Amino acid sequence: MEANKINRTLYAEQRAHGDTNAHKQGAALKVGDFVTVQQNAFKNDGGAQRTIWLGVDCPEMVRPHLAKIEKVVNITFDQLDSGEFDFAPGGSQSDAVEDKKSWEYSGEELQTFYDLVTLCLLPGGRWCYVDAQGYNYPRYLSLPVNWREMFAKEIAEEQEKQNEYKRQREEEERKEIEKRRRECLDYCKRFEELKPAKMAKTDVKNILAILCPGVAVKLTQSRNYWGEPEITGHTTADNVAELMAAWEEFTSRNHYYTGEEYTDFSDGYPGMVRVTEHPLNLYSGRVYFTAY
């Protein structure tokens, strides 16, 4: 085969073979057959049942692709779901172009590649295909053309699981939001008697008197590049850490009133909850603390 040439005749024959076999029963297929499959782009990391359901939830991730059967196995759905069965190594190749480095293929040449799959024959006349791509588990799952009807039971069960998970998560978040909202209101009640001052420095002085009563701090005020007030609190070395921690908590709590609502607690972020009953209109900008 000449360099950079595509054997289009061979590729067309493989595609026609695959399209014909796509409508055959799994039991009628054998090793060496080409078959057009519905390739699920999701990695099969969470089990076959979830991967099949994801194909319904995100249909754009399931697309036709040419495959060649390199092994046939008879297994149960539980074995398919766990990945504990004897599957072939899998991979991708093309017979229509010359071998070269992976990055040297053109887009047109890559379209002639097909996957090497294991045909999994399941009870009840069902079947699917897996491609390990060299991994030690069936990394990718491909399906026959009528897969939605074939796996309707598993899809419905997984959908029910996902709906229940979503309901529980929403309920947990609702409780967490309400808990944080109550904590915020209780915390900010300490400042309800304060009124906004004309000088940001006076605001900070009054706030610190509530946060750390009895701690001596001298405040100086300047403006930054944008004309915003910058306040520095001068205190003893022993008091710097206490004042910094107290002010950080105050500004964090103040965000519950003035910040945007953020309620995804699963990733470790603290979350912000908008509270409007008692708006806290006090200075919550940057304050620097330093020792004398």
NUFI-146442 format. One record per residue: x, y, z of N, C-alpha, C, O in turn. Coordinates in steps of 0.001 Angstrom, whole numbers, plus 500000, padded with zeros to 6 digits. Layout:
% NUFI-146442
XYZXYZXYZXYZ
...
This chain:
% NUFI-146442
500845498803500000500000500000500000500878501244500000501807501335500803
500605502211499115501419503413499053501213504251500299500152504246500925
502294504986500639502224505846501820501092506855501663500853507382500576
500400507113502772499334508110502836498141507749501942497319508612501635
498041506486501526496911506053500734495939505250501596496343504542502518
494671505374501283493642504639502015493014503618501076492607503954499964
492938502379501525492264501333500750490761501478500990490180500823501856
490163502343500206488760502678500429487832501499500124486779501348500743
488231500687499183487409499512498833487317498554500013486234498081500358
488469498272500631488485497377501788487678497962502942486911497256503597
487857499248503181487134499886504287485628499849504033484850499602504955
485215500093502793483785500063502470483209498661502668482078498506503128
483995497647502318483536496263502523483361495968504012482384495338504417
484307496422504814484209496207506267482983496914506837482270496353507669
482739498135506393481578498876506887480276498186506482479342498094507279
480220497704505241479002497022504782478777495735505568477650495410505941
479870495007505814479792493790506625479266494137508023478398493452508564
479813495212508592479401495620509929477953496037509994477251495677510938
477481496798509000476093497255508992475123496077508865474051496072509470
475520495074508063474673493881507914474578493115509230473492492717509651
475726492915509875475754492142511120475114492884512290474733492263513283
474995494202512181474410494985513275472977494558513568472488494750514681
472299493978512573470892493605512735470717492112512978469591491615512999
471822491395513161471748489971513480471660489774514986472049490655515754
471157488638515405471177488274516811472629488008517234473456487566516437
472911488289518505474269488094518990474770486678518809475938486466518485
473893485702519015474287484294518917474697483913517501475363482897517304
474306484720516508474645484404515116475998484986514713476478484724513610
476604485755515576477894486382515273479032485492515754478852484662516645
480214485675515148481358484830515492482640485653515462482652486800515016
483706485047515940485011485699515930485412486028514491485269485208513584
485914487243514308486318487703512987485269488519512275485574489170511275
484018488503512768482956489292512148483136490777512445483519491165513548
482851491596511438482717493034511666481268493319512033480351492670511529
481068494296512914479716494656513323479695496137513698480586496631514389
478672496824513233478497498221513621477786498248514967476672497743515101
478432498835515952477907498862517320477554500291517704477955501251517047
476793500404518784476529501703519383477554501892520502477395501365521603
478602502648520203479717502800521139479376503815522220479020504955521921
479487503396523480479241504274524617480569504905525021481492504201525430
480668506235524908481935506920525155482281507004526634483413507348526974
481331506698527529481628506720528958482505505523529330482286504410528853
483491505761530179484295504651530685483421503796531598482596504304532357
483622502511531504482797501557532227483324501366533655483483500237534118
483596502490534352484214502422535680483207502104536782483570501520537803
481951502482536582480963502308537636480063501109537440479015501015538080
480446500194536575479619499019536310478794499193535053478463500310534654
478467498065534434477767498101533150476378498729533258475948499442532351
475676498467534361474314498985534482474317500508534464473494501129533792
475239501105535200475312502566535233475760503116533878475256504144533426
476711502426533229477194502887531928476077502872530902475951503803530106
475263501823530912474131501743529987473149502877530272472650503512529343
472870503135531549471947504214531909472496505570531474471734506425531023
473812505780531604474409507050531181474197507290529693474074508433529254
474155506211528921473887506353527495472506506912527219472305507609526224
471549506614528094470205507171527966470196508614528459469578509486527848
470884508854529565470908510185530159471660511185529277471323512368529251
472672510712528562473475511581527685473573510923526312474621510373525974
472516510964525520472494510230524251473582510671523271473979509902522396
474064511909523419475108512368522503476421511613522694477315511703521853
476543510866523800477761510109524076477714508697523493478670507936523648
476631508340522835476505507023522208476423507226520699475539507935520217
477327506616519959477384506849518518477785505558517788478448504701518373
477388505413516520477743504208515754479250504132515526479907505146515289
479779502933515601481216502739515386481449501309514908480742500385515311
482444501139514047482753499820513520483611499036514509484534499583515112
483302497757514671484056496896515583484285495545514914483596495170513965
485271494830515438485559493477514967485630492560516175486316492863517151
484935491458516114484863490542517249486137489705517311486488489015516354
486828489776518463488036488964518631487852487850519652488726486998519811
486706487856520349486443486793521323484946486769521611484276487799521545
484432485594521929483024485440522301482964484739523655483607483707523848
482193485295524597482047484684525920480573484617526292479783485469525884
480209483614527061478872483488527636478966483845529118479649483157529877
478288484909529535478373485378530919476989485818531391476055485934530598
476877486059532694475653486608533270475762488134533288476843488692533097
474632488798533520474674490263533607475463490706534834476141491733534797
475382489940535918476161490286537111477652490264536817478391491117537308
478105489300536022479515489262535637479868490468534769480935491062534925
478980490820533867479208491997533035479288493251533891480142494110533674
478394493349534864478341494541535719479595494662536578480084495765536822
480115493517537036481306493542537887482600493571537084483647493952537607
482537493173535826483746493108534998484590491887535262485724491803534791
484055490937536010484817489746536383484510488599535414483727487699535717
485138488657534261485032487575533267486242487670532348487012488628532417
486401486691531506487595486571530658487353487289529328486738486725528423
487828488515529206487641489303527993488976489459527261490043489288527851
488902489780525986490100489959525159490742491321525455490100492196526038
492000491499525057492703492761525346492058493989524704492131495090525250
491424493795523536490805494935522871491829495818522173492972495414521959
491409497017521824492275497954521123491619498456519858490450498170519600
492367499204519068491858499758517815492899499560516722494099499615516990
492446499330515491493376499174514382492655499446513069491431499573513023
493442499532512007492894499733510669493637498825509696494854498656509785
492886498247508771493482497448507703493584498256506407494138497791505411
493041499471506441492934500257505209494054501281505051494147501936504013
494906501429506066496034502367505976497278501674506510497184500673507221
498432502204506168499686501634506625499908501944508103499369502919508626
500703501113508772501037501349510169501998502537510281502926502679509485
501762503370511264502656504503511536502426504947512972501607504362513681
503144505975513403502956506507514753501545507066514889500971507578513928
500994506960516099499594507343516297499325508795515915498259509113515388
500294509679516180500086511090515908500279511435514421500036512570514010
500714510455513623500975510712512207499748510476511330499750510849510157
498698509860511883497507509589511081496702510869510868496572511695511771
496171511014509671495274512131509395493885511808509932493601510661510277
493020512820510002491663512583510467490919511601509594490148510784510096
491142511668508280490472510746507354490965509319507570490183508371507491
492251509164507839492793507837508087492247507255509386491966506059509466
492100508097510397491590507614511682490157507107511572489737506257512357
489416507614510618488033507165510446487941505712509984486884505091510098
489045505165509463489030503770509003489327502784510133489291501573509916
489621503284511336489945502402512457488678501770513011487612502387513018
488806500549513467487723499850514154488244499332515489489451499193515685
487313499045516411487681498527517734487668497004517719486880496382517006
488545496421518509488554494975518722487764494693519989488123495176521063
486695493919519877485780493771521003485565492307521361485789491397520562
485120492124522600484647490817523061483126490827523012482484491689523612
482562489880522307481105489734522259480659488988523508481072487854523751
479805489645524304479312489061525558477869488596525342476959489411525189
477676487281525331476339486708525194475736486546526583476303485876527445
474581487169526788473922487206528093472679486339528085472156486026527015
472191485939529261470955485141529318469785485892528685469763487123528650
468831485139528194467642485742527609467842486273526207467049487091525740
468883485828525527469102486256524153469635487666524020469545488265522948
470190488208525098470737489555525048472247489488524815472865488440525000
472831490613524409474271490641524187474782492079524158474009493028524028
476078492215524281476736493506524149478206493255523839478609492107523651
478997494291523785480407494174523426481245494990524416480815496050524871
482434494494524744483344495263525594484695495378524912485117494489524172
485363496492525177486702496748524640487566497221525794487384498332526293
488510496384526224489358496729527368490421497754527010490966498408527900
490726497909525729491774498836525294493082498602526058493806499546526375
493373497322526348494619496966527017494573497053528526495549496689529182
493474497523529108493364497634530566492945496286531164492622495337530449
492965496240532483492631494981533160491159494901533544490783494086534386
490334495726532944488889495652533139488221496076531827488857496735531005
486960495713531616486281496068530363485993497565530312484917498016530705
486958498321529826486970499781529954485828500462529197485274501455529667
485482499930528034484419500545527236483357499507526891483656498334526666
482122499968526855480977499095526609480277499566525342479896500731525233
480110498663524392479365498972523171478121498095523127478082497009523705
477114498589522433475794497971522525475210497707521143475603498351520170
474273496761521047473591496520519767472608497647519462472316498477520324
472104497669518236471258498784517804469980498909518641469466500015518813
469468497808519153468215497845519920468474497816521426467688497249522185
469565498422521850470009498312523238469034498931524231468917498442525354
468334499991523848467417500629524797466294499682525203465909499634526371
465772498932524241464722497968524550465313496741525242464708496191526162
466493496315524799467118495111525345467443495259526831467300494307527598
467879496448527236468292496677528628467328497630529356467735498373530249
466060497598528964465064498500529558464957498294531069464816499262531816
465021497052531519464897496759532947466051497393533725465825498050534741
467284497199533256468458497745533955468461499273533913468855499929534877
468022499826532799467959501289532681466970501862533690467261502857534353
465806501235533806464785501714534744465270501605536185465035502507536989
465946500505536514466455500323537876467506501382538213467501501940539311
468398501653537276469436502645537532468845504051537623469287504866538433
467853504326536796467187505623536855466548505831538225466597506927538784
465951504770538757465341504851540087466402505124541153466185505928542060
467555504447541036468648504694541981469117506146541922469344506778542954
469258506662540708469738508038540548468721509041541077469096510047541678
467446508776540859466406509670541374466424509696542898466278510757543504
466602508528543520466650508469544979467893509165545507467833509864546518
469019508978544831470253509666545230470069511179545148470483511907546050
469452511649544074469219513080543916468306513611545011468542514685545562
467249512840545324466317513279546371467017513386547709466831514368548427
467827512383548059468555512401549327469548513563549377469673514235550401
470244513792548278471210514889548236470522516235548421470997517086549173
469398516421547730468675517686547856468175517883549279468200519001549794
467717516800549927467238516897551303468385517224552241468221518045553144
469556516596552049470726516885552880471175518325552700471529518987553675
471166518813551481471581520192551223470590521177551826470981522217552356
469291520840551741468290521721552338468511521850553835468438522947554389
468785520714554494469028520745555937470312521513556258470370522262557233
471325521321555436472593522007555666472438523516555478472994524304556244
471691523904554468471457525335554236470726525950555415471092527025555891
469692525267555883468927525797557009469783525875558267469680526832559035
470625524869558478471517524875559636472468526064559577472645526769560571
473078526287558424474019527392558285473320528737558377473877529708558890
472112528781557882471339530018557967471060530373559421471199531530559818
470666529377560220470405529635561641471686530059562368471672530979563186
472798529371562055474070529728562669474453531161562334474947531901563184
474218531540561088474564532887560655473727533933561384474249534938561866
472428533683561456471555534636562135471938534786563603471979535898564130
472220533653564264472611533702565674473917534480565853474054535281566778
474865534232564959476156534919565054475994536426564856476567537225565598
475207536802563849475120538215563487474201539018564403474172540246564324
473453538342565267472642539076566235473510539918567157473052540912567720
474756539517567305475683540256568169475928541669567657476352542541568416
475663541899566366475998543192565757474763544004565383474870545034564716
473580543536565816472346544200565407472255545633565912471623546471565268
472874545930567052472781547274567615473739548252566953473626549463567141
474684547726566174475643548620565523475020549273564297474266548643563556
475343550529564099474893551249562910476117551584562055477186551876562591
475967551544560749477100551877559890477631553273560192476872554234560317
478948553360560306479589554647560603480022555313559305480074554692558243
480335556615559430480805557335558257482201556879557866482557556907556688
482984556464558832484359556039558579484449554518558704483975553944559684
485052553873557720485225552425557783486022552044559022485765551005559631
486994552884559402487816552586560568486964552502561824487210551666562694
485945553384561919485063553353563091484239552077563104484033551472564156
483768551668561925483051550395561825483907549256562358483458548461563185
485138549184561878486031548099562276486288548148563777486300547111564439
486491549338564313486734549485565756485555548925566551485748548184567515
484336549281566145483147548818566860482961547304566727482563546629567676
483254546790565545483114545346565327484123544578566168483782543578566799
485369545050566174486408544364566935486133544402568437486517543489569168
485472545454568888485137545537570313484171544430570711484162543985571859
483351543983569745482422542881570013483113541539569794482904540597570558
483934541454568751484609540198568441485620539811569510485657538665569957
486445540781569919487531540511570864487536541583571950488429542429571984
486555541550572824486492542583573870487740542558574752488206541496575166
488257543727575023489421543834575898490749543736575185491790543965575800
490748543401573902492001543314573153492324544690572578491528545254571828
493467545219572923493859546553572475494366546495571046495216545674570703
493826547385570213494267547468568823494150548913568354493141549576568599
495191549396567676495178550735567115495000550617565610495730549869564959
494029551352565043493695551226563633494192552428562839494081553569563289
494731552170561678495075553226560721494377552925559412494194551762559051
493983553984558691493230553796557453493906554520556308494367555652556451
493957553841555159494476554441553934493607553942552781492598553275553009
493986554255551573493227553789550409494156553062549452495319553429549279
493610552021548835494412551258547894494365551893546505493866553006546336
494881551186545534494969551697544160493603552048543593493483552986542805
492570551303543985491224551521543473490412552510544314489224552712544061
491041553117545297490356554081546137489539553473547247488781554173547918
489680552192547448488944551531548514489713551636549822490943551676549821
488987551680550944489685551806552235490480550551552588489997549432552415
491676550742553074492497549658553604492810549996555053493276551092555366
492553549066555904492689549317557339493724548357557909493722547167557594
494590548874558733495601548065559407495392548175560908495263549267561460
495361547016561552495231546992563002496571546676563635497157545627563369
497061547587564478498335547405565153498058546919566576497307547549567320
498666545803566944498431545231568262499689544481568696500704544501568001
499612543833569831500773543081570305500882541775569516499908541312568922
502062541199569518502308539972568770501385538852569236500960538029568425
501071538808570520500217537755571054498773537852570548498049536857570511
498369539062570160496973539278569768496732539214568264495581539168567830
497790539210567464497617539268566008496800538083565502495830538270564769
497183536867565887496510535668565392495038535652565802494179535279565003
494738536056567050493359536065567532492506537035566735491384536711566345
493037538227566494492276539221565744492077538799564291491000538989563726
493112538231563694492992537788562306491926536711562167491118536750561239
491922535747563090490949534658563029489531535185563238488598534758562558
489373536116564182488048536665564463487523537461563275486344537370562933
488404538244562645487959539047561498487637538160560289486693538433559548
488410537122560099488157536207558994486798535536559160486049535389558194
486484535130560385485174534517560614484064535534560400483020535207559835
484284536763560847483260537804560679482962538044559202481796538087558810
483994538202558380483771538462556958483129537252556283482323537403555365
483489536051556743482872534851556191481387534818556515480562534523555651
481050535122557758479640535151558157478899536253557418477739536087557042
479571537375557211478932538493556540478554538128555109477592538665554560
479307537219554512478989536778553157477646536059553104477007536003552053
477224535514554230475919534869554246474817535894553938473753535554553420
475101537134554268474137538189553991474348538802552615473389539069551891
475604539024552259475882539835551074476442539039549911476454539543548788
476912537799550134477532537034549058476509536263548246475335536175548603
476986535709547147476094534926546320475820533576546976476609533084547782
474700533004546615474315531729547219475103530590546596475182530480545372
475676529758547419476487528638546944476194527459547841476511527485549031
475587526417547276475054525373548143475585523983547845475011522998548310
476679523872547073477241522548546802478283522231547867479432522662547772
477873521473548883478749521212550026479600519959549839480445519660550683
479394519223548751480040517924548606481532518022548352482271517082548641
481986519151547814483395519243547436484247519908548502485401520247548238
483714520104549689484515520614550789484454522118550974484974522629551966
483830522853550043483702524285550223482649524570551286481713523788551451
482790525684552011481876525926553132480455526233552701479515525919553432
480270526831551546478925527172551111478476528517551661478849528881552776
477692529253550906477146530527551358475642530480551203475130529915550237
474939531064552140473480531063552107472999532499552243473342533182553207
472214532954551292471722534328551351470667534465552447469709533695552502
470853535430553297469901535709554380469472537160554241470319538053554195
468175537407554172467701538764553894466915539394555042466605540585554992
466589538618556073465746539174557129466439540313557884465805541313558221
467748540160558148468481541178558906469772541522558163470847541067558555
469681542326557087470885542638556314471946543301557176471657544246557909
473146542816557092474252543316557896475055544286557043475908543868556259
474791545558557189475412546574556348476588547218557082476591548424557332
477578546404557422478768546889558101479989546605557249479946545760556356
481052547294557516482274547110556740482786545676556878482954545171557988
483032545027555741483559543664555777484709543506554787484968542415554279
485384544608554529486507544585553607487762544040554241487735543452555322
488860544247553548490138543710553980490698544510555160490754545740555125
491105543792556192491783544399557326493075543626557575493067542398557652
494177544350557701495468543727557964495826543929559432495612545003559994
496366542896560037496778543005561436498279542791561522498828541874560911
498917543630562274500372543534562422500748543869563857500030544578564562
501895543340564270502368543612565639503095544938565673503676545378564681
503050545569566844503784546833567038505254546610566731506053547541566830
